[in-house]
Amino acid sequence: MANFFMNLDWIVLLKAFLVGGLICVIGQILIDKTKLTSARILVLFVTVGVILRWFTVYMKN
């Protein structure tokens, strides 16, 4: 089990935590400042993700 923790890439975990937190903050701001429901915000996030993937902003590993 100790070997598992030694092999983790902590920078990748930190980046994932920060990006996930940023996405949540954006969603919360949209809920607070607009009349969008959480379902519509989810659809918006998925659509933006598809568009970003189409323009190859991020690559599939």
PDBQT receptor file of N, H, CA, C and O in Angstrom, charges set to zero:
ATOM      1  N   MET A   1       0.822  -1.193   0.000  1.00  0.00    +0.000 N 
ATOM      2  CA  MET A   1       0.000   0.000   0.000  1.00  0.00    +0.000 C 
ATOM      3  C   MET A   1       0.865   1.256   0.000  1.00  0.00    +0.000 C 
ATOM      4  O   MET A   1       0.516   2.242  -0.648  1.00  0.00    +0.000 OA
ATOM      5  N   ALA A   2       1.974   1.236   0.707  1.00  0.00    +0.000 N 
ATOM      6  H   ALA A   2       2.258   0.434   1.234  1.00  0.00    +0.000 HD
ATOM      7  CA  ALA A   2       2.860   2.399   0.753  1.00  0.00    +0.000 C 
ATOM      8  C   ALA A   2       3.451   2.675  -0.621  1.00  0.00    +0.000 C 
ATOM      9  O   ALA A   2       3.676   3.832  -0.978  1.00  0.00    +0.000 OA
ATOM     10  N   ASN A   3       3.707   1.615  -1.404  1.00  0.00    +0.000 N 
ATOM     11  H   ASN A   3       3.524   0.675  -1.114  1.00  0.00    +0.000 HD
ATOM     12  CA  ASN A   3       4.238   1.779  -2.747  1.00  0.00    +0.000 C 
ATOM     13  C   ASN A   3       3.237   2.519  -3.635  1.00  0.00    +0.000 C 
ATOM     14  O   ASN A   3       3.644   3.285  -4.508  1.00  0.00    +0.000 OA
ATOM     15  N   PHE A   4       1.953   2.306  -3.432  1.00  0.00    +0.000 N 
ATOM     16  H   PHE A   4       1.622   1.684  -2.723  1.00  0.00    +0.000 HD
ATOM     17  CA  PHE A   4       0.909   2.988  -4.199  1.00  0.00    +0.000 C 
ATOM     18  C   PHE A   4       1.010   4.493  -4.017  1.00  0.00    +0.000 C 
ATOM     19  O   PHE A   4       0.939   5.244  -4.990  1.00  0.00    +0.000 OA
ATOM     20  N   PHE A   5       1.176   4.939  -2.780  1.00  0.00    +0.000 N 
ATOM     21  H   PHE A   5       1.234   4.329  -1.990  1.00  0.00    +0.000 HD
ATOM     22  CA  PHE A   5       1.245   6.373  -2.510  1.00  0.00    +0.000 C 
ATOM     23  C   PHE A   5       2.551   6.981  -3.014  1.00  0.00    +0.000 C 
ATOM     24  O   PHE A   5       2.586   8.163  -3.356  1.00  0.00    +0.000 OA
ATOM     25  N   MET A   6       3.605   6.206  -3.063  1.00  0.00    +0.000 N 
ATOM     26  H   MET A   6       3.576   5.246  -2.785  1.00  0.00    +0.000 HD
ATOM     27  CA  MET A   6       4.875   6.713  -3.566  1.00  0.00    +0.000 C 
ATOM     28  C   MET A   6       4.830   6.936  -5.067  1.00  0.00    +0.000 C 
ATOM     29  O   MET A   6       5.556   7.785  -5.584  1.00  0.00    +0.000 OA
ATOM     30  N   ASN A   7       3.983   6.183  -5.783  1.00  0.00    +0.000 N 
ATOM     31  H   ASN A   7       3.393   5.493  -5.363  1.00  0.00    +0.000 HD
ATOM     32  CA  ASN A   7       3.908   6.277  -7.238  1.00  0.00    +0.000 C 
ATOM     33  C   ASN A   7       2.895   7.305  -7.728  1.00  0.00    +0.000 C 
ATOM     34  O   ASN A   7       2.776   7.518  -8.935  1.00  0.00    +0.000 OA
ATOM     35  N   LEU A   8       2.167   7.943  -6.826  1.00  0.00    +0.000 N 
ATOM     36  H   LEU A   8       2.264   7.770  -5.846  1.00  0.00    +0.000 HD
ATOM     37  CA  LEU A   8       1.178   8.932  -7.248  1.00  0.00    +0.000 C 
ATOM     38  C   LEU A   8       1.858  10.200  -7.742  1.00  0.00    +0.000 C 
ATOM     39  O   LEU A   8       2.877  10.629  -7.202  1.00  0.00    +0.000 OA
ATOM     40  N   ASP A   9       1.277  10.787  -8.774  1.00  0.00    +0.000 N 
ATOM     41  H   ASP A   9       0.449  10.439  -9.212  1.00  0.00    +0.000 HD
ATOM     42  CA  ASP A   9       1.762  12.075  -9.275  1.00  0.00    +0.000 C 
ATOM     43  C   ASP A   9       0.941  13.159  -8.586  1.00  0.00    +0.000 C 
ATOM     44  O   ASP A   9      -0.179  13.453  -9.004  1.00  0.00    +0.000 OA
ATOM     45  N   TRP A  10       1.487  13.744  -7.548  1.00  0.00    +0.000 N 
ATOM     46  H   TRP A  10       2.396  13.505  -7.208  1.00  0.00    +0.000 HD
ATOM     47  CA  TRP A  10       0.753  14.685  -6.709  1.00  0.00    +0.000 C 
ATOM     48  C   TRP A  10       0.414  15.975  -7.444  1.00  0.00    +0.000 C 
ATOM     49  O   TRP A  10      -0.585  16.618  -7.123  1.00  0.00    +0.000 OA
ATOM     50  N   ILE A  11       1.218  16.362  -8.416  1.00  0.00    +0.000 N 
ATOM     51  H   ILE A  11       2.030  15.839  -8.677  1.00  0.00    +0.000 HD
ATOM     52  CA  ILE A  11       0.930  17.577  -9.186  1.00  0.00    +0.000 C 
ATOM     53  C   ILE A  11      -0.333  17.376 -10.027  1.00  0.00    +0.000 C 
ATOM     54  O   ILE A  11      -1.161  18.281 -10.127  1.00  0.00    +0.000 OA
ATOM     55  N   VAL A  12      -0.479  16.212 -10.623  1.00  0.00    +0.000 N 
ATOM     56  H   VAL A  12       0.195  15.477 -10.541  1.00  0.00    +0.000 HD
ATOM     57  CA  VAL A  12      -1.680  15.914 -11.410  1.00  0.00    +0.000 C 
ATOM     58  C   VAL A  12      -2.905  15.906 -10.507  1.00  0.00    +0.000 C 
ATOM     59  O   VAL A  12      -3.957  16.416 -10.892  1.00  0.00    +0.000 OA
ATOM     60  N   LEU A  13      -2.786  15.340  -9.322  1.00  0.00    +0.000 N 
ATOM     61  H   LEU A  13      -1.931  14.926  -9.009  1.00  0.00    +0.000 HD
ATOM     62  CA  LEU A  13      -3.907  15.333  -8.382  1.00  0.00    +0.000 C 
ATOM     63  C   LEU A  13      -4.279  16.747  -7.950  1.00  0.00    +0.000 C 
ATOM     64  O   LEU A  13      -5.463  17.069  -7.840  1.00  0.00    +0.000 OA
ATOM     65  N   LEU A  14      -3.291  17.586  -7.707  1.00  0.00    +0.000 N 
ATOM     66  H   LEU A  14      -2.330  17.324  -7.796  1.00  0.00    +0.000 HD
ATOM     67  CA  LEU A  14      -3.548  18.970  -7.333  1.00  0.00    +0.000 C 
ATOM     68  C   LEU A  14      -4.227  19.733  -8.464  1.00  0.00    +0.000 C 
ATOM     69  O   LEU A  14      -5.169  20.489  -8.225  1.00  0.00    +0.000 OA
ATOM     70  N   LYS A  15      -3.754  19.539  -9.694  1.00  0.00    +0.000 N 
ATOM     71  H   LYS A  15      -2.990  18.924  -9.888  1.00  0.00    +0.000 HD
ATOM     72  CA  LYS A  15      -4.379  20.197 -10.844  1.00  0.00    +0.000 C 
ATOM     73  C   LYS A  15      -5.823  19.745 -11.014  1.00  0.00    +0.000 C 
ATOM     74  O   LYS A  15      -6.697  20.568 -11.285  1.00  0.00    +0.000 OA
ATOM     75  N   ALA A  16      -6.086  18.463 -10.863  1.00  0.00    +0.000 N 
ATOM     76  H   ALA A  16      -5.377  17.794 -10.643  1.00  0.00    +0.000 HD
ATOM     77  CA  ALA A  16      -7.452  17.944 -10.985  1.00  0.00    +0.000 C 
ATOM     78  C   ALA A  16      -8.349  18.536  -9.908  1.00  0.00    +0.000 C 
ATOM     79  O   ALA A  16      -9.498  18.886 -10.178  1.00  0.00    +0.000 OA
ATOM     80  N   PHE A  17      -7.833  18.648  -8.695  1.00  0.00    +0.000 N 
ATOM     81  H   PHE A  17      -6.900  18.363  -8.475  1.00  0.00    +0.000 HD
ATOM     82  CA  PHE A  17      -8.597  19.246  -7.596  1.00  0.00    +0.000 C 
ATOM     83  C   PHE A  17      -8.921  20.706  -7.887  1.00  0.00    +0.000 C 
ATOM     84  O   PHE A  17     -10.051  21.145  -7.671  1.00  0.00    +0.000 OA
ATOM     85  N   LEU A  18      -7.944  21.458  -8.373  1.00  0.00    +0.000 N 
ATOM     86  H   LEU A  18      -7.026  21.102  -8.548  1.00  0.00    +0.000 HD
ATOM     87  CA  LEU A  18      -8.155  22.882  -8.656  1.00  0.00    +0.000 C 
ATOM     88  C   LEU A  18      -9.113  23.095  -9.825  1.00  0.00    +0.000 C 
ATOM     89  O   LEU A  18      -9.977  23.969  -9.759  1.00  0.00    +0.000 OA
ATOM     90  N   VAL A  19      -8.975  22.316 -10.883  1.00  0.00    +0.000 N 
ATOM     91  H   VAL A  19      -8.273  21.606 -10.936  1.00  0.00    +0.000 HD
ATOM     92  CA  VAL A  19      -9.871  22.450 -12.032  1.00  0.00    +0.000 C 
ATOM     93  C   VAL A  19     -11.291  22.054 -11.644  1.00  0.00    +0.000 C 
ATOM     94  O   VAL A  19     -12.246  22.730 -12.029  1.00  0.00    +0.000 OA
ATOM     95  N   GLY A  20     -11.441  20.987 -10.899  1.00  0.00    +0.000 N 
ATOM     96  H   GLY A  20     -10.666  20.439 -10.587  1.00  0.00    +0.000 HD
ATOM     97  CA  GLY A  20     -12.766  20.579 -10.435  1.00  0.00    +0.000 C 
ATOM     98  C   GLY A  20     -13.399  21.627  -9.542  1.00  0.00    +0.000 C 
ATOM     99  O   GLY A  20     -14.596  21.897  -9.647  1.00  0.00    +0.000 OA
ATOM    100  N   GLY A  21     -12.602  22.219  -8.663  1.00  0.00    +0.000 N 
ATOM    101  H   GLY A  21     -11.630  21.999  -8.577  1.00  0.00    +0.000 HD
ATOM    102  CA  GLY A  21     -13.105  23.293  -7.811  1.00  0.00    +0.000 C 
ATOM    103  C   GLY A  21     -13.514  24.510  -8.609  1.00  0.00    +0.000 C 
ATOM    104  O   GLY A  21     -14.523  25.144  -8.302  1.00  0.00    +0.000 OA
ATOM    105  N   LEU A  22     -12.735  24.847  -9.638  1.00  0.00    +0.000 N 
ATOM    106  H   LEU A  22     -11.915  24.332  -9.887  1.00  0.00    +0.000 HD
ATOM    107  CA  LEU A  22     -13.076  25.987 -10.494  1.00  0.00    +0.000 C 
ATOM    108  C   LEU A  22     -14.387  25.751 -11.238  1.00  0.00    +0.000 C 
ATOM    109  O   LEU A  22     -15.200  26.664 -11.377  1.00  0.00    +0.000 OA
ATOM    110  N   ILE A  23     -14.588  24.536 -11.712  1.00  0.00    +0.000 N 
ATOM    111  H   ILE A  23     -13.927  23.794 -11.599  1.00  0.00    +0.000 HD
ATOM    112  CA  ILE A  23     -15.841  24.200 -12.394  1.00  0.00    +0.000 C 
ATOM    113  C   ILE A  23     -17.016  24.347 -11.430  1.00  0.00    +0.000 C 
ATOM    114  O   ILE A  23     -18.069  24.856 -11.814  1.00  0.00    +0.000 OA
ATOM    115  N   CYS A  24     -16.850  23.913 -10.202  1.00  0.00    +0.000 N 
ATOM    116  H   CYS A  24     -15.995  23.499  -9.890  1.00  0.00    +0.000 HD
ATOM    117  CA  CYS A  24     -17.911  24.043  -9.204  1.00  0.00    +0.000 C 
ATOM    118  C   CYS A  24     -18.196  25.503  -8.874  1.00  0.00    +0.000 C 
ATOM    119  O   CYS A  24     -19.352  25.887  -8.700  1.00  0.00    +0.000 OA
ATOM    120  N   VAL A  25     -17.146  26.319  -8.788  1.00  0.00    +0.000 N 
ATOM    121  H   VAL A  25     -16.206  26.007  -8.929  1.00  0.00    +0.000 HD
ATOM    122  CA  VAL A  25     -17.329  27.746  -8.509  1.00  0.00    +0.000 C 
ATOM    123  C   VAL A  25     -18.093  28.408  -9.649  1.00  0.00    +0.000 C 
ATOM    124  O   VAL A  25     -18.993  29.212  -9.402  1.00  0.00    +0.000 OA
ATOM    125  N   ILE A  26     -17.749  28.086 -10.886  1.00  0.00    +0.000 N 
ATOM    126  H   ILE A  26     -17.018  27.433 -11.086  1.00  0.00    +0.000 HD
ATOM    127  CA  ILE A  26     -18.469  28.648 -12.032  1.00  0.00    +0.000 C 
ATOM    128  C   ILE A  26     -19.932  28.226 -11.997  1.00  0.00    +0.000 C 
ATOM    129  O   ILE A  26     -20.820  29.045 -12.231  1.00  0.00    +0.000 OA
ATOM    130  N   GLY A  27     -20.184  26.969 -11.708  1.00  0.00    +0.000 N 
ATOM    131  H   GLY A  27     -19.462  26.303 -11.517  1.00  0.00    +0.000 HD
ATOM    132  CA  GLY A  27     -21.565  26.488 -11.616  1.00  0.00    +0.000 C 
ATOM    133  C   GLY A  27     -22.344  27.193 -10.517  1.00  0.00    +0.000 C 
ATOM    134  O   GLY A  27     -23.507  27.548 -10.709  1.00  0.00    +0.000 OA
ATOM    135  N   GLN A  28     -21.713  27.399  -9.372  1.00  0.00    +0.000 N 
ATOM    136  H   GLN A  28     -20.768  27.110  -9.216  1.00  0.00    +0.000 HD
ATOM    137  CA  GLN A  28     -22.387  28.079  -8.261  1.00  0.00    +0.000 C 
ATOM    138  C   GLN A  28     -22.682  29.533  -8.600  1.00  0.00    +0.000 C 
ATOM    139  O   GLN A  28     -23.742  30.049  -8.247  1.00  0.00    +0.000 OA
ATOM    140  N   ILE A  29     -21.755  30.196  -9.281  1.00  0.00    +0.000 N 
ATOM    141  H   ILE A  29     -20.894  29.777  -9.568  1.00  0.00    +0.000 HD
ATOM    142  CA  ILE A  29     -21.999  31.580  -9.699  1.00  0.00    +0.000 C 
ATOM    143  C   ILE A  29     -23.160  31.642 -10.686  1.00  0.00    +0.000 C 
ATOM    144  O   ILE A  29     -23.993  32.545 -10.609  1.00  0.00    +0.000 OA
ATOM    145  N   LEU A  30     -23.217  30.686 -11.612  1.00  0.00    +0.000 N 
ATOM    146  H   LEU A  30     -22.540  29.953 -11.674  1.00  0.00    +0.000 HD
ATOM    147  CA  LEU A  30     -24.328  30.653 -12.562  1.00  0.00    +0.000 C 
ATOM    148  C   LEU A  30     -25.662  30.429 -11.857  1.00  0.00    +0.000 C 
ATOM    149  O   LEU A  30     -26.670  31.026 -12.235  1.00  0.00    +0.000 OA
ATOM    150  N   ILE A  31     -25.675  29.580 -10.843  1.00  0.00    +0.000 N 
ATOM    151  H   ILE A  31     -24.856  29.095 -10.536  1.00  0.00    +0.000 HD
ATOM    152  CA  ILE A  31     -26.908  29.340 -10.088  1.00  0.00    +0.000 C 
ATOM    153  C   ILE A  31     -27.324  30.602  -9.337  1.00  0.00    +0.000 C 
ATOM    154  O   ILE A  31     -28.503  30.958  -9.317  1.00  0.00    +0.000 OA
ATOM    155  N   ASP A  32     -26.352  31.280  -8.718  1.00  0.00    +0.000 N 
ATOM    156  H   ASP A  32     -25.395  30.991  -8.735  1.00  0.00    +0.000 HD
ATOM    157  CA  ASP A  32     -26.661  32.454  -7.903  1.00  0.00    +0.000 C 
ATOM    158  C   ASP A  32     -27.050  33.672  -8.732  1.00  0.00    +0.000 C 
ATOM    159  O   ASP A  32     -27.937  34.428  -8.332  1.00  0.00    +0.000 OA
ATOM    160  N   LYS A  33     -26.409  33.875  -9.869  1.00  0.00    +0.000 N 
ATOM    161  H   LYS A  33     -25.689  33.261 -10.194  1.00  0.00    +0.000 HD
ATOM    162  CA  LYS A  33     -26.585  35.109 -10.638  1.00  0.00    +0.000 C 
ATOM    163  C   LYS A  33     -27.603  35.006 -11.767  1.00  0.00    +0.000 C 
ATOM    164  O   LYS A  33     -28.029  36.033 -12.295  1.00  0.00    +0.000 OA
ATOM    165  N   THR A  34     -28.002  33.812 -12.147  1.00  0.00    +0.000 N 
ATOM    166  H   THR A  34     -27.657  32.978 -11.718  1.00  0.00    +0.000 HD
ATOM    167  CA  THR A  34     -28.954  33.636 -13.245  1.00  0.00    +0.000 C 
ATOM    168  C   THR A  34     -30.137  32.809 -12.756  1.00  0.00    +0.000 C 
ATOM    169  O   THR A  34     -30.171  32.352 -11.613  1.00  0.00    +0.000 OA
ATOM    170  N   LYS A  35     -31.082  32.636 -13.627  1.00  0.00    +0.000 N 
ATOM    171  H   LYS A  35     -31.055  33.007 -14.555  1.00  0.00    +0.000 HD
ATOM    172  CA  LYS A  35     -32.241  31.798 -13.307  1.00  0.00    +0.000 C 
ATOM    173  C   LYS A  35     -32.092  30.395 -13.896  1.00  0.00    +0.000 C 
ATOM    174  O   LYS A  35     -33.072  29.664 -14.040  1.00  0.00    +0.000 OA
ATOM    175  N   LEU A  36     -30.852  30.030 -14.235  1.00  0.00    +0.000 N 
ATOM    176  H   LEU A  36     -30.056  30.624 -14.117  1.00  0.00    +0.000 HD
ATOM    177  CA  LEU A  36     -30.609  28.702 -14.774  1.00  0.00    +0.000 C 
ATOM    178  C   LEU A  36     -30.738  27.650 -13.680  1.00  0.00    +0.000 C 
ATOM    179  O   LEU A  36     -30.315  27.860 -12.543  1.00  0.00    +0.000 OA
ATOM    180  N   THR A  37     -31.320  26.530 -14.039  1.00  0.00    +0.000 N 
ATOM    181  H   THR A  37     -31.664  26.360 -14.963  1.00  0.00    +0.000 HD
ATOM    182  CA  THR A  37     -31.406  25.419 -13.094  1.00  0.00    +0.000 C 
ATOM    183  C   THR A  37     -30.119  24.604 -13.170  1.00  0.00    +0.000 C 
ATOM    184  O   THR A  37     -29.334  24.755 -14.106  1.00  0.00    +0.000 OA
ATOM    185  N   SER A  38     -29.912  23.758 -12.198  1.00  0.00    +0.000 N 
ATOM    186  H   SER A  38     -30.550  23.635 -11.437  1.00  0.00    +0.000 HD
ATOM    187  CA  SER A  38     -28.694  22.945 -12.193  1.00  0.00    +0.000 C 
ATOM    188  C   SER A  38     -28.651  21.997 -13.393  1.00  0.00    +0.000 C 
ATOM    189  O   SER A  38     -27.571  21.698 -13.903  1.00  0.00    +0.000 OA
ATOM    190  N   ALA A  39     -29.806  21.526 -13.845  1.00  0.00    +0.000 N 
ATOM    191  H   ALA A  39     -30.683  21.769 -13.431  1.00  0.00    +0.000 HD
ATOM    192  CA  ALA A  39     -29.839  20.640 -15.017  1.00  0.00    +0.000 C 
ATOM    193  C   ALA A  39     -29.392  21.387 -16.267  1.00  0.00    +0.000 C 
ATOM    194  O   ALA A  39     -28.656  20.831 -17.083  1.00  0.00    +0.000 OA
ATOM    195  N   ARG A  40     -29.815  22.617 -16.430  1.00  0.00    +0.000 N 
ATOM    196  H   ARG A  40     -30.413  23.068 -15.767  1.00  0.00    +0.000 HD
ATOM    197  CA  ARG A  40     -29.405  23.400 -17.599  1.00  0.00    +0.000 C 
ATOM    198  C   ARG A  40     -27.922  23.736 -17.546  1.00  0.00    +0.000 C 
ATOM    199  O   ARG A  40     -27.251  23.763 -18.577  1.00  0.00    +0.000 OA
ATOM    200  N   ILE A  41     -27.416  23.990 -16.356  1.00  0.00    +0.000 N 
ATOM    201  H   ILE A  41     -27.962  23.968 -15.518  1.00  0.00    +0.000 HD
ATOM    202  CA  ILE A  41     -25.988  24.269 -16.216  1.00  0.00    +0.000 C 
ATOM    203  C   ILE A  41     -25.183  23.018 -16.556  1.00  0.00    +0.000 C 
ATOM    204  O   ILE A  41     -24.131  23.111 -17.187  1.00  0.00    +0.000 OA
ATOM    205  N   LEU A  42     -25.666  21.856 -16.144  1.00  0.00    +0.000 N 
ATOM    206  H   LEU A  42     -26.521  21.780 -15.631  1.00  0.00    +0.000 HD
ATOM    207  CA  LEU A  42     -24.997  20.604 -16.477  1.00  0.00    +0.000 C 
ATOM    208  C   LEU A  42     -24.943  20.405 -17.990  1.00  0.00    +0.000 C 
ATOM    209  O   LEU A  42     -23.905  20.029 -18.534  1.00  0.00    +0.000 OA
ATOM    210  N   VAL A  43     -26.063  20.659 -18.668  1.00  0.00    +0.000 N 
ATOM    211  H   VAL A  43     -26.906  20.964 -18.226  1.00  0.00    +0.000 HD
ATOM    212  CA  VAL A  43     -26.101  20.543 -20.125  1.00  0.00    +0.000 C 
ATOM    213  C   VAL A  43     -25.138  21.551 -20.751  1.00  0.00    +0.000 C 
ATOM    214  O   VAL A  43     -24.459  21.236 -21.729  1.00  0.00    +0.000 OA
ATOM    215  N   LEU A  44     -25.076  22.751 -20.197  1.00  0.00    +0.000 N 
ATOM    216  H   LEU A  44     -25.627  23.007 -19.403  1.00  0.00    +0.000 HD
ATOM    217  CA  LEU A  44     -24.146  23.768 -20.683  1.00  0.00    +0.000 C 
ATOM    218  C   LEU A  44     -22.699  23.293 -20.542  1.00  0.00    +0.000 C 
ATOM    219  O   LEU A  44     -21.907  23.437 -21.473  1.00  0.00    +0.000 OA
ATOM    220  N   PHE A  45     -22.353  22.731 -19.392  1.00  0.00    +0.000 N 
ATOM    221  H   PHE A  45     -22.996  22.614 -18.635  1.00  0.00    +0.000 HD
ATOM    222  CA  PHE A  45     -20.989  22.241 -19.164  1.00  0.00    +0.000 C 
ATOM    223  C   PHE A  45     -20.642  21.104 -20.118  1.00  0.00    +0.000 C 
ATOM    224  O   PHE A  45     -19.536  21.063 -20.656  1.00  0.00    +0.000 OA
ATOM    225  N   VAL A  46     -21.568  20.192 -20.330  1.00  0.00    +0.000 N 
ATOM    226  H   VAL A  46     -22.467  20.225 -19.893  1.00  0.00    +0.000 HD
ATOM    227  CA  VAL A  46     -21.314  19.079 -21.252  1.00  0.00    +0.000 C 
ATOM    228  C   VAL A  46     -21.129  19.596 -22.666  1.00  0.00    +0.000 C 
ATOM    229  O   VAL A  46     -20.231  19.149 -23.380  1.00  0.00    +0.000 OA
ATOM    230  N   THR A  47     -21.969  20.533 -23.076  1.00  0.00    +0.000 N 
ATOM    231  H   THR A  47     -22.698  20.896 -22.496  1.00  0.00    +0.000 HD
ATOM    232  CA  THR A  47     -21.861  21.107 -24.419  1.00  0.00    +0.000 C 
ATOM    233  C   THR A  47     -20.540  21.837 -24.607  1.00  0.00    +0.000 C 
ATOM    234  O   THR A  47     -19.888  21.693 -25.641  1.00  0.00    +0.000 OA
ATOM    235  N   VAL A  48     -20.143  22.618 -23.610  1.00  0.00    +0.000 N 
ATOM    236  H   VAL A  48     -20.673  22.735 -22.769  1.00  0.00    +0.000 HD
ATOM    237  CA  VAL A  48     -18.853  23.311 -23.686  1.00  0.00    +0.000 C 
ATOM    238  C   VAL A  48     -17.713  22.297 -23.761  1.00  0.00    +0.000 C 
ATOM    239  O   VAL A  48     -16.750  22.505 -24.498  1.00  0.00    +0.000 OA
ATOM    240  N   GLY A  49     -17.811  21.204 -23.006  1.00  0.00    +0.000 N 
ATOM    241  H   GLY A  49     -18.594  21.035 -22.406  1.00  0.00    +0.000 HD
ATOM    242  CA  GLY A  49     -16.798  20.162 -23.061  1.00  0.00    +0.000 C 
ATOM    243  C   GLY A  49     -16.696  19.520 -24.437  1.00  0.00    +0.000 C 
ATOM    244  O   GLY A  49     -15.596  19.240 -24.912  1.00  0.00    +0.000 OA
ATOM    245  N   VAL A  50     -17.826  19.288 -25.073  1.00  0.00    +0.000 N 
ATOM    246  H   VAL A  50     -18.720  19.516 -24.687  1.00  0.00    +0.000 HD
ATOM    247  CA  VAL A  50     -17.827  18.708 -26.422  1.00  0.00    +0.000 C 
ATOM    248  C   VAL A  50     -17.201  19.683 -27.410  1.00  0.00    +0.000 C 
ATOM    249  O   VAL A  50     -16.415  19.280 -28.267  1.00  0.00    +0.000 OA
ATOM    250  N   ILE A  51     -17.544  20.957 -27.297  1.00  0.00    +0.000 N 
ATOM    251  H   ILE A  51     -18.183  21.285 -26.601  1.00  0.00    +0.000 HD
ATOM    252  CA  ILE A  51     -16.975  21.964 -28.202  1.00  0.00    +0.000 C 
ATOM    253  C   ILE A  51     -15.464  22.084 -27.990  1.00  0.00    +0.000 C 
ATOM    254  O   ILE A  51     -14.707  22.166 -28.958  1.00  0.00    +0.000 OA
ATOM    255  N   LEU A  52     -15.027  22.095 -26.741  1.00  0.00    +0.000 N 
ATOM    256  H   LEU A  52     -15.642  22.029 -25.955  1.00  0.00    +0.000 HD
ATOM    257  CA  LEU A  52     -13.587  22.169 -26.470  1.00  0.00    +0.000 C 
ATOM    258  C   LEU A  52     -12.853  20.944 -27.012  1.00  0.00    +0.000 C 
ATOM    259  O   LEU A  52     -11.740  21.058 -27.524  1.00  0.00    +0.000 OA
ATOM    260  N   ARG A  53     -13.474  19.786 -26.901  1.00  0.00    +0.000 N 
ATOM    261  H   ARG A  53     -14.379  19.693 -26.485  1.00  0.00    +0.000 HD
ATOM    262  CA  ARG A  53     -12.866  18.565 -27.437  1.00  0.00    +0.000 C 
ATOM    263  C   ARG A  53     -12.806  18.624 -28.956  1.00  0.00    +0.000 C 
ATOM    264  O   ARG A  53     -11.834  18.165 -29.555  1.00  0.00    +0.000 OA
ATOM    265  N   TRP A  54     -13.838  19.186 -29.588  1.00  0.00    +0.000 N 
ATOM    266  H   TRP A  54     -14.628  19.560 -29.101  1.00  0.00    +0.000 HD
ATOM    267  CA  TRP A  54     -13.890  19.287 -31.039  1.00  0.00    +0.000 C 
ATOM    268  C   TRP A  54     -12.776  20.188 -31.563  1.00  0.00    +0.000 C 
ATOM    269  O   TRP A  54     -12.179  19.910 -32.603  1.00  0.00    +0.000 OA
ATOM    270  N   PHE A  55     -12.501  21.275 -30.829  1.00  0.00    +0.000 N 
ATOM    271  H   PHE A  55     -12.986  21.500 -29.984  1.00  0.00    +0.000 HD
ATOM    272  CA  PHE A  55     -11.425  22.181 -31.210  1.00  0.00    +0.000 C 
ATOM    273  C   PHE A  55     -10.075  21.723 -30.667  1.00  0.00    +0.000 C 
ATOM    274  O   PHE A  55      -9.091  22.456 -30.764  1.00  0.00    +0.000 OA
ATOM    275  N   THR A  56     -10.017  20.542 -30.107  1.00  0.00    +0.000 N 
ATOM    276  H   THR A  56     -10.816  19.946 -30.028  1.00  0.00    +0.000 HD
ATOM    277  CA  THR A  56      -8.812  19.927 -29.540  1.00  0.00    +0.000 C 
ATOM    278  C   THR A  56      -8.109  20.830 -28.545  1.00  0.00    +0.000 C 
ATOM    279  O   THR A  56      -6.881  20.910 -28.528  1.00  0.00    +0.000 OA
ATOM    280  N   VAL A  57      -8.900  21.519 -27.704  1.00  0.00    +0.000 N 
ATOM    281  H   VAL A  57      -9.898  21.454 -27.718  1.00  0.00    +0.000 HD
ATOM    282  CA  VAL A  57      -8.309  22.314 -26.623  1.00  0.00    +0.000 C 
ATOM    283  C   VAL A  57      -7.625  21.397 -25.635  1.00  0.00    +0.000 C 
ATOM    284  O   VAL A  57      -6.567  21.733 -25.104  1.00  0.00    +0.000 OA
ATOM    285  N   TYR A  58      -8.212  20.251 -25.384  1.00  0.00    +0.000 N 
ATOM    286  H   TYR A  58      -9.072  19.978 -25.816  1.00  0.00    +0.000 HD
ATOM    287  CA  TYR A  58      -7.550  19.241 -24.564  1.00  0.00    +0.000 C 
ATOM    288  C   TYR A  58      -7.580  17.929 -25.337  1.00  0.00    +0.000 C 
ATOM    289  O   TYR A  58      -8.523  17.643 -26.075  1.00  0.00    +0.000 OA
ATOM    290  N   MET A  59      -6.554  17.163 -25.153  1.00  0.00    +0.000 N 
ATOM    291  H   MET A  59      -5.789  17.396 -24.554  1.00  0.00    +0.000 HD
ATOM    292  CA  MET A  59      -6.403  15.925 -25.921  1.00  0.00    +0.000 C 
ATOM    293  C   MET A  59      -6.795  14.722 -25.072  1.00  0.00    +0.000 C 
ATOM    294  O   MET A  59      -6.614  14.709 -23.854  1.00  0.00    +0.000 OA
ATOM    295  N   LYS A  60      -7.328  13.727 -25.739  1.00  0.00    +0.000 N 
ATOM    296  H   LYS A  60      -7.475  13.738 -26.728  1.00  0.00    +0.000 HD
ATOM    297  CA  LYS A  60      -7.659  12.487 -25.057  1.00  0.00    +0.000 C 
ATOM    298  C   LYS A  60      -6.385  11.688 -24.829  1.00  0.00    +0.000 C 
ATOM    299  O   LYS A  60      -5.593  11.498 -25.752  1.00  0.00    +0.000 OA
ATOM    300  N   ASN A  61      -6.186  11.219 -23.595  1.00  0.00    +0.000 N 
ATOM    301  H   ASN A  61      -6.829  11.374 -22.845  1.00  0.00    +0.000 HD
ATOM    302  CA  ASN A  61      -4.972  10.448 -23.280  1.00  0.00    +0.000 C 
ATOM    303  C   ASN A  61      -5.176   8.998 -23.552  1.00  0.00    +0.000 C 
ATOM    304  O   ASN A  61      -4.264   8.197 -23.346  1.00  0.00    +0.000 OA
TER     305      ASN A  61
